Amino acid sequence: MQRSLFRKYFSVCCSIVLTSIVILGILFMVFAAQYFKEDKLGALKQNAEYAAELTQEHIVSVNGIYQVVDYKSSLTNAWVPMAKAINADIYLANLSGDVLLCTHRSMCSHKSHGISQDIINKALEEGTYTEVGKMGEIYKSSYYTVGVPLQLSDGRFAGIVFASATAQGLTDFMSEILKMFLLSAFVMMIVTFALVYVVTGNLVRPLQEMVKATESFAKGDFTARVPVNERDEIGKLSMAFNNMATSLAQQETVRRSFIANVSHELKTPMTSIAGFIDGILDGTIPPEREQHYLTIVSDEVKRLSRLVRSMLNIAKIEAGEMTLKPTVFDINEVVLSSIFTFEQTIEGKQLEIKGLDAGKIMVEADEDLIHQVVYNLLENAVKFANEGGYVQVSYTVDPKRTYISIKNSGTGIPKDEISKVFDRFYKTDRSRSVDKTGVGLGLYIVRSIVNLHQSEVIVRSVENEYCEFSFSVATAPKGLTKQGKAISAREM
């Protein structure tokens, strides 16, 4: 896969470069050919016009017919240097198409074939005749030809002066141009392909390293990291990948800790249950003690039930399957019902309960989930309150949010442990000696549920004085009861 990605990227870049060079070569050859053609026709026209000027002195009219008087071939001799300079034939045709003079003296095909009357007429009409062809049947291959009318001083035309040069020069010119272009293109492609190879390797290398890192991740090794050498998109991707790796490593640590804690929490009560039941069955435990140990087994089963229920709630929250079903209800009523659950423990520790006379506090939230939050917080408050201490519930209501605080006297939570109390299975050293039945999931579930309600749990604690947990929910629209009906001011 790594090599395939490199080959694909390298092939695409090389194809683009090669295609660009081919298109550039075609355009260059077309423009070069056009330039050569225009340059050649321009030179032929210039020499044809000069030849026409020289010829005007040698034109005489005999009985109304124009004739060329070539004294001792002086006119032809004057044309020859010009014809040789541009490697062309210069010849003169009268208005009937007969060739009168030509620099190509031996076996002159111009005189034997003559000039087409259409060519003569076109030259006279347009003032110049231009052709890339065989001039009828005069030439066997393609020639550049320019014809210039021979106009006398009285304005009348006496003939046409033509200059023709073979088009083979274009072929030779284009052949040389092509050779130079191909050589230059070859050198350029070698240099370009080498640069593309290096650049492609640099671009693909971080991705290759990411692939190697993911293979390490699949084996459980989360220590691999991708070097970040640039600040471009690849660099940002590498940074994001490294952050993801760090997060995966942390999650893996949490997962292993979670499994270890769950295994421990499940193993301990199951071992106790199995031991006591086996003792009852094999008679090791006397009949008069069976009730005592069955009570312990019942407590352990309840503990397992709470653990499983808590784990199911955590699984739903983390999977995003726990959806809110907001209703309007009295949060103080939820607090009161939860307090009654711990009535026996409260009386046993002689705790004072404060803040239950707040009246109706209407909020809008998921009543079942908030009941679980209140229950867990009150359970902790009652459990860790000191003998003869207090548990206080207080409310702060504003138009948008209602804040609920549950505070208990006692030893509190050490500062260095406050940030950890919401971790799964975390129990402070103090709570391990006090809380024998908890599994360390209650506060984690509390925070998760409160977060679902777009709020946070705030912890305040002073060692050997108090511990307080606060959270908020949406305040119910004014004038609504639990069923959504209006209530009177007196009932409020």
Kinemage of the C-alpha trace (Angstrom):
@kinemage 1
@onewidth
@group {chain A} dominant
@subgroup {mainchain}
@vectorlist {calphas} color= white
{ca met a 1} P 0.000 0.000 0.000
{ca gln a 2} L 2.822 2.361 0.876
{ca arg a 3} L 4.652 1.766 -2.408
{ca ser a 4} L 1.392 1.856 -4.324
{ca leu a 5} L 0.602 5.310 -2.942
{ca phe a 6} L 4.109 6.493 -3.842
{ca arg a 7} L 3.842 5.064 -7.350
{ca lys a 8} L 0.441 6.608 -7.905
{ca tyr a 9} L 1.509 10.057 -6.785
{ca phe a 10} L 4.827 9.847 -8.649
{ca ser a 11} L 3.092 8.578 -11.823
{ca val a 12} L 0.493 11.338 -11.713
{ca cys a 13} L 3.125 14.058 -11.285
{ca cys a 14} L 5.322 12.612 -14.047
{ca ser a 15} L 2.319 12.263 -16.354
{ca ile a 16} L 1.410 15.906 -15.774
{ca val a 17} L 4.988 17.002 -16.474
{ca leu a 18} L 5.226 14.820 -19.587
{ca thr a 19} L 1.862 15.999 -20.901
{ca ser a 20} L 2.852 19.615 -20.290
{ca ile a 21} L 6.117 19.117 -22.199
{ca val a 22} L 4.305 17.462 -25.126
{ca ile a 23} L 1.723 20.264 -25.331
{ca leu a 24} L 4.481 22.863 -25.029
{ca gly a 25} L 6.437 21.098 -27.808
{ca ile a 26} L 3.430 21.016 -30.133
{ca leu a 27} L 2.673 24.689 -29.572
{ca phe a 28} L 6.349 25.578 -29.987
{ca met a 29} L 6.597 23.663 -33.275
{ca val a 30} L 3.411 25.249 -34.603
{ca phe a 31} L 4.583 28.759 -33.739
{ca ala a 32} L 8.071 28.044 -35.099
{ca ala a 33} L 6.642 26.771 -38.392
{ca gln a 34} L 4.361 29.785 -38.658
{ca tyr a 35} L 7.246 32.130 -37.928
{ca phe a 36} L 9.466 30.401 -40.519
{ca lys a 37} L 6.714 30.580 -43.121
{ca glu a 38} L 5.994 34.270 -42.530
{ca asp a 39} L 9.707 35.084 -42.487
{ca lys a 40} L 10.299 33.207 -45.759
{ca leu a 41} L 7.305 34.767 -47.525
{ca gly a 42} L 8.374 38.201 -46.267
{ca ala a 43} L 11.871 37.730 -47.704
{ca leu a 44} L 10.460 36.513 -51.043
{ca lys a 45} L 8.075 39.463 -51.230
{ca gln a 46} L 10.828 41.945 -50.452
{ca asn a 47} L 13.064 40.538 -53.184
{ca ala a 48} L 10.190 40.284 -55.646
{ca glu a 49} L 9.337 43.964 -55.094
{ca tyr a 50} L 12.974 44.960 -55.576
{ca ala a 51} L 13.174 42.860 -58.729
{ca ala a 52} L 10.027 44.599 -59.987
{ca glu a 53} L 11.648 48.012 -59.460
{ca leu a 54} L 14.711 46.954 -61.459
{ca thr a 55} L 12.527 45.565 -64.211
{ca gln a 56} L 10.570 48.798 -64.785
{ca glu a 57} L 13.604 50.319 -66.587
{ca his a 58} L 13.663 47.431 -69.070
{ca ile a 59} L 10.025 47.542 -70.157
{ca val a 60} L 9.197 49.033 -73.546
{ca ser a 61} L 5.952 49.230 -75.444
{ca val a 62} L 5.986 48.012 -79.085
{ca asn a 63} L 2.685 48.604 -80.909
{ca gly a 64} L 0.913 48.631 -77.511
{ca ile a 65} L 2.536 45.378 -76.437
{ca tyr a 66} L 4.949 45.493 -73.485
{ca gln a 67} L 8.270 43.792 -74.009
{ca val a 68} L 11.339 43.335 -71.812
{ca val a 69} L 14.565 44.611 -73.255
{ca asp a 70} L 17.319 42.687 -71.482
{ca tyr a 71} L 20.461 44.380 -72.657
{ca lys a 72} L 23.136 41.669 -72.582
{ca ser a 73} L 21.230 39.888 -69.822
{ca ser a 74} L 21.945 42.739 -67.435
{ca leu a 75} L 18.500 42.417 -65.874
{ca thr a 76} L 18.817 38.711 -65.334
{ca asn a 77} L 22.287 39.165 -63.951
{ca ala a 78} L 20.909 41.675 -61.450
{ca trp a 79} L 18.309 39.149 -60.248
{ca val a 80} L 20.733 36.291 -59.769
{ca pro a 81} L 22.474 37.589 -56.583
{ca met a 82} L 19.117 38.227 -54.985
{ca ala a 83} L 17.887 34.750 -55.919
{ca lys a 84} L 20.997 33.101 -54.532
{ca ala a 85} L 20.813 35.126 -51.329
{ca ile a 86} L 17.414 33.668 -50.491
{ca asn a 87} L 17.865 30.369 -52.365
{ca ala a 88} L 14.927 31.136 -54.642
{ca asp a 89} L 13.871 31.449 -58.299
{ca ile a 90} L 12.900 34.894 -59.564
{ca tyr a 91} L 10.944 35.025 -62.791
{ca leu a 92} L 8.822 37.489 -64.795
{ca ala a 93} L 5.532 36.608 -66.491
{ca asn a 94} L 3.492 38.843 -68.758
{ca leu a 95} L -0.221 39.346 -68.366
{ca ser a 96} L -0.861 36.297 -70.556
{ca gly a 97} L 1.111 34.021 -68.231
{ca asp a 98} L 4.156 33.559 -70.429
{ca val a 99} L 7.439 33.554 -68.526
{ca leu a 100} L 9.792 36.085 -70.142
{ca leu a 101} L 12.778 36.008 -67.817
{ca cys a 102} L 13.971 33.534 -65.127
{ca thr a 103} L 17.054 33.110 -62.997
{ca his a 104} L 16.708 29.337 -63.404
{ca arg a 105} L 18.242 29.275 -66.876
{ca ser a 106} L 18.891 25.593 -67.585
{ca met a 107} L 15.820 23.498 -68.363
{ca cys a 108} L 13.528 26.183 -67.016
{ca ser a 109} L 10.162 24.654 -66.171
{ca his a 110} L 8.673 28.117 -65.689
{ca lys a 111} L 8.930 28.952 -69.399
{ca ser a 112} L 7.775 25.525 -70.544
{ca his a 113} L 4.638 25.451 -68.377
{ca gly a 114} L 3.792 29.123 -67.983
{ca ile a 115} L 1.692 30.701 -65.274
{ca ser a 116} L -2.011 30.035 -64.822
{ca gln a 117} L -4.251 32.920 -65.817
{ca asp a 118} L -6.085 32.586 -62.485
{ca ile a 119} L -2.843 33.287 -60.647
{ca ile a 120} L -2.158 36.327 -62.849
{ca asn a 121} L -5.656 37.715 -62.264
{ca lys a 122} L -5.495 37.135 -58.515
{ca ala a 123} L -2.133 38.911 -58.263
{ca leu a 124} L -3.525 41.908 -60.145
{ca glu a 125} L -6.714 42.032 -58.068
{ca glu a 126} L -5.144 41.663 -54.642
{ca gly a 127} L -1.860 43.453 -55.316
{ca thr a 128} L 0.126 40.434 -54.099
{ca tyr a 129} L -0.074 36.714 -54.719
{ca thr a 130} L 1.000 34.268 -52.025
{ca glu a 131} L 1.028 30.483 -52.294
{ca val a 132} L 2.515 27.457 -50.600
{ca gly a 133} L 2.208 24.813 -53.291
{ca lys a 134} L 3.387 23.642 -56.716
{ca met a 135} L 2.350 26.676 -58.831
{ca gly a 136} L 0.194 24.479 -60.977
{ca glu a 137} L 2.528 22.000 -62.656
{ca ile a 138} L 5.749 23.999 -62.469
{ca tyr a 139} L 7.146 22.331 -59.322
{ca lys a 140} L 7.086 18.701 -58.275
{ca ser a 141} L 7.183 19.558 -54.562
{ca ser a 142} L 5.797 22.307 -52.371
{ca tyr a 143} L 7.264 25.819 -52.804
{ca tyr a 144} L 6.758 29.191 -51.180
{ca thr a 145} L 5.764 31.661 -53.878
{ca val a 146} L 5.114 35.417 -53.811
{ca gly a 147} L 3.981 37.363 -56.855
{ca val a 148} L 4.209 41.171 -57.155
{ca pro a 149} L 2.530 43.074 -60.065
{ca leu a 150} L 4.907 45.059 -62.304
{ca gln a 151} L 3.296 48.474 -62.443
{ca leu a 152} L 4.621 51.152 -64.802
{ca ser a 153} L 4.833 54.865 -64.195
{ca asp a 154} L 1.571 55.461 -66.096
{ca gly a 155} L -0.253 53.124 -63.688
{ca arg a 156} L -0.696 50.241 -66.097
{ca phe a 157} L 0.490 46.709 -65.368
{ca ala a 158} L 3.075 45.061 -67.621
{ca gly a 159} L 3.408 41.683 -65.861
{ca ile a 160} L 4.027 39.845 -62.584
{ca val a 161} L 7.368 39.245 -60.873
{ca phe a 162} L 7.438 35.958 -58.935
{ca ala a 163} L 9.878 34.696 -56.313
{ca ser a 164} L 9.697 31.002 -55.369
{ca ala a 165} L 11.719 29.020 -52.821
{ca thr a 166} L 11.447 25.358 -51.901
{ca ala a 167} L 9.542 24.458 -48.731
{ca gln a 168} L 12.134 21.821 -47.932
{ca gly a 169} L 13.889 24.469 -45.837
{ca leu a 170} L 10.959 24.387 -43.451
{ca thr a 171} L 11.351 20.636 -43.031
{ca asp a 172} L 15.045 21.014 -42.311
{ca phe a 173} L 14.389 23.924 -39.975
{ca met a 174} L 11.689 22.076 -38.075
{ca ser a 175} L 13.890 18.976 -37.878
{ca glu a 176} L 16.664 20.956 -36.211
{ca ile a 177} L 14.232 22.718 -33.915
{ca leu a 178} L 12.715 19.362 -32.959
{ca lys a 179} L 16.129 17.891 -32.165
{ca met a 180} L 17.006 20.827 -29.921
{ca phe a 181} L 13.617 20.696 -28.221
{ca leu a 182} L 13.794 16.948 -27.623
{ca leu a 183} L 17.287 17.244 -26.159
{ca ser a 184} L 16.207 20.097 -23.886
{ca ala a 185} L 13.017 18.278 -22.926
{ca phe a 186} L 14.948 15.092 -22.153
{ca val a 187} L 17.315 16.917 -19.809
{ca met a 188} L 14.400 18.813 -18.251
{ca met a 189} L 12.419 15.611 -17.685
{ca ile a 190} L 15.344 13.887 -15.990
{ca val a 191} L 15.827 16.840 -13.631
{ca thr a 192} L 12.067 17.265 -13.074
{ca phe a 193} L 11.439 13.556 -12.472
{ca ala a 194} L 14.288 13.472 -9.961
{ca leu a 195} L 12.824 16.458 -8.116
{ca val a 196} L 9.322 14.947 -8.239
{ca tyr a 197} L 10.734 11.694 -6.865
{ca val a 198} L 12.319 13.491 -3.913
{ca val a 199} L 9.269 15.707 -3.271
{ca thr a 200} L 6.901 12.750 -3.553
{ca gly a 201} L 9.009 10.790 -1.096
{ca asn a 202} L 8.932 13.677 1.381
{ca leu a 203} L 5.158 14.051 1.021
{ca val a 204} L 4.376 10.365 1.307
{ca arg a 205} L 6.869 9.592 4.085
{ca pro a 206} L 4.657 10.960 6.919
{ca leu a 207} L 1.763 8.873 5.602
{ca gln a 208} L 4.001 5.795 5.488
{ca glu a 209} L 5.050 6.461 9.069
{ca met a 210} L 1.383 6.824 10.030
{ca val a 211} L 0.660 3.435 8.470
{ca lys a 212} L 3.520 1.882 10.454
{ca ala a 213} L 2.239 3.571 13.608
{ca thr a 214} L -1.302 2.262 13.049
{ca glu a 215} L 0.147 -1.238 12.638
{ca ser a 216} L 1.841 -0.778 16.012
{ca phe a 217} L -1.456 0.450 17.469
{ca ala a 218} L -3.159 -2.693 16.184
{ca lys a 219} L -0.621 -4.725 18.173
{ca gly a 220} L -1.306 -2.722 21.332
{ca asp a 221} L 1.793 -0.502 21.178
{ca phe a 222} L 0.730 3.157 21.404
{ca thr a 223} L 4.222 4.629 21.791
{ca ala a 224} L 4.808 5.286 18.059
{ca arg a 225} L 4.698 8.936 16.970
{ca val a 226} L 5.020 10.724 13.617
{ca pro a 227} L 7.728 13.438 13.351
{ca val a 228} L 6.307 16.911 12.704
{ca asn a 229} L 8.758 18.770 10.459
{ca glu a 230} L 6.477 21.218 8.677
{ca arg a 231} L 3.562 23.484 9.534
{ca asp a 232} L 1.558 22.711 6.389
{ca glu a 233} L -1.456 20.406 6.054
{ca ile a 234} L 0.731 17.295 6.388
{ca gly a 235} L 2.279 18.757 9.526
{ca lys a 236} L -1.168 19.476 10.968
{ca leu a 237} L -2.253 15.947 10.081
{ca ser a 238} L 0.830 14.564 11.822
{ca met a 239} L 0.079 16.640 14.930
{ca ala a 240} L -3.535 15.466 14.922
{ca phe a 241} L -2.341 11.878 14.486
{ca asn a 242} L 0.043 12.197 17.441
{ca asn a 243} L -2.725 13.709 19.557
{ca met a 244} L -4.947 10.824 18.581
{ca ala a 245} L -2.185 8.391 19.533
{ca thr a 246} L -1.851 10.051 22.926
{ca ser a 247} L -5.606 9.879 23.413
{ca leu a 248} L -5.646 6.208 22.392
{ca ala a 249} L -2.839 5.478 24.835
{ca gln a 250} L -4.789 7.158 27.624
{ca gln a 251} L -7.948 5.316 26.666
{ca glu a 252} L -6.047 2.048 26.592
{ca thr a 253} L -4.739 2.747 30.089
{ca val a 254} L -8.261 3.575 31.240
{ca arg a 255} L -9.605 0.456 29.524
{ca arg a 256} L -7.087 -1.806 31.188
{ca ser a 257} L -7.726 -0.142 34.521
{ca phe a 258} L -11.466 -0.469 33.927
{ca ile a 259} L -11.180 -4.177 33.167
{ca ala a 260} L -8.943 -4.730 36.170
{ca asn a 261} L -11.317 -2.845 38.471
{ca val a 262} L -14.403 -4.574 37.103
{ca ser a 263} L -12.719 -7.943 37.472
{ca his a 264} L -11.804 -7.132 41.036
{ca glu a 265} L -15.238 -5.742 41.918
{ca leu a 266} L -16.953 -8.789 40.418
{ca lys a 267} L -14.550 -11.329 41.827
{ca thr a 268} L -14.728 -10.188 45.455
{ca pro a 269} L -18.503 -10.522 46.020
{ca met a 270} L -18.742 -13.647 43.871
{ca thr a 271} L -16.007 -15.292 45.911
{ca ser a 272} L -17.830 -14.375 49.111
{ca ile a 273} L -21.170 -15.612 47.778
{ca ala a 274} L -19.694 -18.891 46.561
{ca gly a 275} L -17.844 -19.462 49.866
{ca phe a 276} L -20.838 -18.822 52.100
{ca ile a 277} L -23.223 -20.893 49.997
{ca asp a 278} L -20.753 -23.784 49.851
{ca gly a 279} L -20.368 -23.497 53.622
{ca ile a 280} L -24.121 -23.744 54.094
{ca leu a 281} L -24.439 -26.667 51.655
{ca asp a 282} L -21.607 -28.768 53.088
{ca gly a 283} L -22.589 -28.037 56.675
{ca thr a 284} L -19.470 -26.073 57.583
{ca ile a 285} L -21.683 -23.166 58.671
{ca pro a 286} L -23.971 -24.236 61.547
{ca pro a 287} L -27.742 -23.855 61.018
{ca glu a 288} L -28.041 -21.110 63.621
{ca arg a 289} L -25.555 -18.949 61.601
{ca glu a 290} L -27.127 -19.574 58.178
{ca gln a 291} L -29.428 -16.544 58.453
{ca his a 292} L -26.460 -14.292 59.177
{ca tyr a 293} L -24.474 -15.489 56.177
{ca leu a 294} L -27.491 -15.484 53.873
{ca thr a 295} L -27.932 -11.814 54.781
{ca ile a 296} L -24.319 -11.213 53.715
{ca val a 297} L -24.959 -13.107 50.460
{ca ser a 298} L -28.021 -10.956 49.833
{ca asp a 299} L -25.991 -7.763 50.358
{ca glu a 300} L -23.293 -9.006 47.982
{ca val a 301} L -25.906 -9.851 45.324
{ca lys a 302} L -27.338 -6.355 45.665
{ca arg a 303} L -23.833 -4.951 45.334
{ca leu a 304} L -23.349 -6.956 42.115
{ca ser a 305} L -26.696 -5.689 40.864
{ca arg a 306} L -25.683 -2.075 41.497
{ca leu a 307} L -22.367 -2.638 39.742
{ca val a 308} L -24.000 -4.178 36.674
{ca arg a 309} L -26.646 -1.446 36.544
{ca ser a 310} L -23.994 1.256 36.825
{ca met a 311} L -21.898 -0.340 34.097
{ca leu a 312} L -24.931 -0.552 31.811
{ca asn a 313} L -25.652 3.130 32.388
{ca ile a 314} L -22.030 4.003 31.613
{ca ala a 315} L -22.148 1.926 28.435
{ca lys a 316} L -25.306 3.719 27.304
{ca ile a 317} L -23.863 7.146 28.048
{ca glu a 318} L -20.572 6.472 26.254
{ca ala a 319} L -22.354 4.915 23.270
{ca gly a 320} L -24.633 7.953 22.989
{ca glu a 321} L -27.702 5.759 23.493
{ca met a 322} L -28.922 7.509 26.626
{ca thr a 323} L -31.328 10.188 25.393
{ca leu a 324} L -32.952 12.845 27.523
{ca lys a 325} L -36.706 12.893 28.092
{ca pro a 326} L -37.199 16.336 29.649
{ca thr a 327} L -40.270 17.001 31.755
{ca val a 328} L -41.257 19.690 34.238
{ca phe a 329} L -41.037 18.483 37.862
{ca asp a 330} L -40.326 19.604 41.419
{ca ile a 331} L -36.635 18.993 42.165
{ca asn a 332} L -37.234 19.461 45.886
{ca glu a 333} L -39.712 16.593 45.805
{ca val a 334} L -37.006 14.387 44.244
{ca val a 335} L -34.605 15.393 47.027
{ca leu a 336} L -37.200 14.597 49.704
{ca ser a 337} L -37.962 11.146 48.271
{ca ser a 338} L -34.236 10.367 48.123
{ca ile a 339} L -33.654 11.546 51.708
{ca phe a 340} L -36.317 9.157 52.997
{ca thr a 341} L -34.352 6.286 51.434
{ca phe a 342} L -31.480 6.957 53.825
{ca glu a 343} L -33.690 7.588 56.893
{ca gln a 344} L -32.276 4.687 58.874
{ca thr a 345} L -28.634 5.726 58.254
{ca ile a 346} L -29.455 9.364 59.027
{ca glu a 347} L -31.013 8.423 62.355
{ca gly a 348} L -28.148 6.061 63.176
{ca lys a 349} L -25.542 8.816 62.669
{ca gln a 350} L -27.828 11.484 64.185
{ca leu a 351} L -27.440 13.761 61.174
{ca glu a 352} L -29.210 17.091 60.830
{ca ile a 353} L -30.869 17.611 57.424
{ca lys a 354} L -31.077 21.256 56.304
{ca gly a 355} L -32.835 23.009 53.444
{ca leu a 356} L -35.824 20.707 52.940
{ca asp a 357} L -38.313 23.560 53.565
{ca ala a 358} L -37.575 25.291 50.264
{ca gly a 359} L -41.016 24.621 48.810
{ca lys a 360} L -41.581 23.784 45.173
{ca ile a 361} L -38.591 24.269 42.873
{ca met a 362} L -39.801 23.588 39.343
{ca val a 363} L -37.194 22.559 36.791
{ca glu a 364} L -37.204 21.089 33.276
{ca ala a 365} L -34.991 18.011 32.839
{ca asp a 366} L -35.054 14.215 32.630
{ca glu a 367} L -36.614 13.370 35.992
{ca asp a 368} L -35.361 9.770 36.170
{ca leu a 369} L -31.757 10.719 35.399
{ca ile a 370} L -31.754 13.713 37.740
{ca his a 371} L -33.222 11.473 40.447
{ca gln a 372} L -30.192 9.212 39.969
{ca val a 373} L -27.854 12.213 40.288
{ca val a 374} L -29.547 13.418 43.475
{ca tyr a 375} L -29.614 9.905 44.917
{ca asn a 376} L -25.884 9.334 44.316
{ca leu a 377} L -24.888 12.709 45.746
{ca leu a 378} L -27.111 12.288 48.826
{ca glu a 379} L -25.815 8.738 49.317
{ca asn a 380} L -22.239 10.048 49.401
{ca ala a 381} L -23.197 12.966 51.652
{ca val a 382} L -24.926 10.715 54.188
{ca lys a 383} L -22.206 8.071 53.990
{ca phe a 384} L -19.280 10.433 54.593
{ca ala a 385} L -20.906 12.891 57.002
{ca asn a 386} L -19.438 12.742 60.472
{ca glu a 387} L -21.409 11.460 63.469
{ca gly a 388} L -23.760 14.214 64.653
{ca gly a 389} L -22.972 16.304 61.591
{ca tyr a 390} L -25.301 17.667 58.905
{ca val a 391} L -26.390 17.299 55.307
{ca gln a 392} L -27.581 20.521 53.690
{ca val a 393} L -29.506 20.979 50.440
{ca ser a 394} L -29.729 24.474 48.918
{ca tyr a 395} L -31.143 25.972 45.728
{ca thr a 396} L -30.361 29.061 43.662
{ca val a 397} L -32.950 29.889 41.018
{ca asp a 398} L -32.572 32.324 38.140
{ca pro a 399} L -34.745 32.656 34.981
{ca lys a 400} L -32.638 30.186 32.987
{ca arg a 401} L -30.904 27.793 35.390
{ca thr a 402} L -31.598 26.289 38.800
{ca tyr a 403} L -28.532 25.393 40.879
{ca ile a 404} L -28.706 22.523 43.368
{ca ser a 405} L -26.049 22.066 46.047
{ca ile a 406} L -25.659 19.130 48.419
{ca lys a 407} L -23.251 19.726 51.289
{ca asn a 408} L -22.163 17.552 54.184
{ca ser a 409} L -19.945 18.075 57.185
{ca gly a 410} L -17.016 15.779 57.700
{ca thr a 411} L -13.406 15.289 56.746
{ca gly a 412} L -13.930 16.472 53.158
{ca ile a 413} L -11.778 15.578 50.146
{ca pro a 414} L -8.036 16.354 49.930
{ca lys a 415} L -7.146 18.971 47.307
{ca asp a 416} L -4.950 16.603 45.325
{ca glu a 417} L -7.831 14.137 44.965
{ca ile a 418} L -10.658 16.495 43.984
{ca ser a 419} L -9.817 16.259 40.259
{ca lys a 420} L -9.910 12.449 40.419
{ca val a 421} L -13.189 11.796 42.217
{ca phe a 422} L -15.135 11.628 38.933
{ca asp a 423} L -12.889 8.946 37.431
{ca arg a 424} L -14.318 5.494 37.019
{ca phe a 425} L -13.642 3.172 39.973
{ca tyr a 426} L -11.680 5.874 41.775
{ca lys a 427} L -12.004 5.840 45.556
{ca thr a 428} L -9.999 8.005 47.897
{ca asp a 429} L -7.933 6.356 50.593
{ca arg a 430} L -10.395 7.614 53.218
{ca ser a 431} L -13.436 6.320 51.349
{ca arg a 432} L -11.855 2.884 50.955
{ca ser a 433} L -11.914 2.501 54.721
{ca val a 434} L -15.391 4.022 55.122
{ca asp a 435} L -17.206 2.811 51.973
{ca lys a 436} L -17.105 -0.962 51.827
{ca thr a 437} L -19.985 -1.409 49.381
{ca gly a 438} L -19.352 1.296 46.761
{ca val a 439} L -17.582 0.566 43.489
{ca gly a 440} L -16.431 4.082 42.552
{ca leu a 441} L -18.855 4.604 39.656
{ca gly a 442} L -21.439 6.874 41.263
{ca leu a 443} L -19.736 10.223 40.714
{ca tyr a 444} L -18.654 9.248 37.202
{ca ile a 445} L -22.313 8.584 36.342
{ca val a 446} L -23.329 11.837 38.057
{ca arg a 447} L -20.934 13.872 35.928
{ca ser a 448} L -22.000 12.084 32.722
{ca ile a 449} L -25.710 12.713 33.361
{ca val a 450} L -25.136 16.357 34.317
{ca asn a 451} L -23.053 16.840 31.166
{ca leu a 452} L -25.972 15.505 29.138
{ca his a 453} L -28.005 18.356 30.643
{ca gln a 454} L -25.447 20.923 29.379
{ca ser a 455} L -24.012 21.543 32.832
{ca glu a 456} L -21.081 20.604 35.062
{ca val a 457} L -20.602 19.287 38.570
{ca ile a 458} L -18.591 21.616 40.813
{ca val a 459} L -16.825 20.300 43.910
{ca arg a 460} L -15.908 22.464 46.897
{ca ser a 461} L -14.206 20.946 49.899
{ca val a 462} L -12.302 22.015 52.990
{ca glu a 463} L -10.564 19.202 54.813
{ca asn a 464} L -12.015 18.382 58.219
{ca glu a 465} L -14.907 20.810 57.614
{ca tyr a 466} L -17.202 20.025 54.689
{ca cys a 467} L -17.630 18.756 51.128
{ca glu a 468} L -20.124 20.242 48.644
{ca phe a 469} L -21.275 19.137 45.180
{ca ser a 470} L -23.243 21.550 42.950
{ca phe a 471} L -24.901 21.177 39.553
{ca ser a 472} L -27.588 22.958 37.560
{ca val a 473} L -30.570 22.177 35.339
{ca ala a 474} L -32.896 24.311 33.258
{ca thr a 475} L -35.464 26.343 35.165
{ca ala a 476} L -39.029 25.441 34.196
{ca pro a 477} L -41.067 28.072 32.366
{ca lys a 478} L -42.896 30.170 34.914
{ca gly a 479} L -46.362 28.980 35.862
{ca leu a 480} L -46.017 25.312 34.782
{ca thr a 481} L -46.612 22.267 36.976
{ca lys a 482} L -45.212 18.794 36.515
{ca gln a 483} L -48.047 17.990 34.121
{ca gly a 484} L -47.613 21.296 32.299
{ca lys a 485} L -50.651 22.986 33.903
{ca ala a 486} L -50.657 26.446 35.421
{ca ile a 487} L -50.388 26.682 39.211
{ca ser a 488} L -51.480 29.452 41.521
{ca ala a 489} L -49.137 31.818 43.299
{ca arg a 490} L -50.256 30.368 46.639
{ca glu a 491} L -49.261 26.871 45.542
{ca met a 492} L -45.886 28.214 44.463
